[in-house]
Amino acid sequence: MTSRTRGRAPRPYVAGLAAASLTLAGCSLAGEGDGAADAGGAEGGELTVVTHDSFALTEELIEMFEAESGYDLTFVAPGDGGALVNQLILTKDSPLGDVVFGIDNSFAARAIDEGVLEPYSSPALPPSARDYAVDDAGSLTPVDMGDVCVNVDHQWFADAGIPEPATLQDLADPAYKDLLVVTNPATSSPGLAFLLATVGAFGPDGWQQYWQQLRDNGVKVVEGWSDAYYVDFSGSEGAGPRPLVVSYASSPAAEVPEDGAEPRTGALLDTCFRQVEYAGVLEGAQNPEGARAFVDFLLSEEVQADIPGQMYMYPVDNQVPLPGSWLEFAPLAEKPFEVAPADISAHREEWIAAWTETVIG
């Protein structure tokens, strides 16, 4: 999963989170909109969920949704976020399933423009999620979000006696030559998000010049996040030669030692692009009622609380308590760089091609 795997460790970062989230006290997980839960519970049936290949929820939550709604879930994962949207477009006359999760703001406008989604405005949408809406029609429902940022190995810089960089501009300084590893935006979701951060920071007329400066300063490009983070980065397992890597603001929370001490890594919060992931009802779905129920389910308090531990993203409901390690070591950026979804849809391939020519040659 090198193209989509986000910055999370293979081990759970906080014991008992999943168990705590399952103390439901009679809460309904099957959804509240349009009578979907009642219809599902009464009639049952099949419900096919199409996701990217990093989707994960605690199995008990999935089983409880099935038990309460009466739906039997089947999951289809055609690939990373980009492959997911491509497959939805190619199969829109015969949809892969009923409901989709994992379209992000890099591909949201394209999915909407191609007509693969049936609008649905969930009554379960929390107020804190409304700012992440792609349009007013309810084409997609925001479910989680996170910041793609440069991560830094604090210990490396302390040992080297070199001040840490703080901004995108700093990364082009000769003091940081040969210290940064990034992922290719043509093959990596974090890589694309970081490219978009530079477009947002330097504008459509300035970002290529910035990447030329990074190239001249020895930036290394690899195909996927796992290689960048676990092979080239010095901060996670301490074996790589480079103390700066493109990852997630949540990644340092996975590096907290077992004794609870501060992790050796952190996120540079002035280098971030905010990634938002959405769910939606697929146009032509065989089970649109169940699809709406599943969207509601993803917004339930129990699922929102499960997202950090399973997918290393923030819940869109800001009233859901976060793990302690996140509160201390995984803060979100106050002012992430932004690019409008419509601009991303119009220029994404052009920008990737220009990046490739500039950086790879």
Secondary structure by P-SEA (a helix, b strand, c coil): cccccccccccccccaaaaaaaccccccccccccaaaaaaaabbbbbbbbbcccccccaaaaaaaaaaacbbbbbbbcccaaaaaaaaaaaccccccccccccccccaaaaaaacccccccccccccccccccccccccccccccccbbbbbcaaaaaaacbbbbcccccccccccccccccccccccaaaaaaaaaaaaacccccaaaaaaaaaaaccccccccccccccccccccccccccbbbbcccccccccccccccccccccccbbbbbbbbcccccccccaaaaaaaaaaaacaaaaaaccccccccccccccccccccccccccccccbbbbaaaaaacaaaaaaaaaaaccc
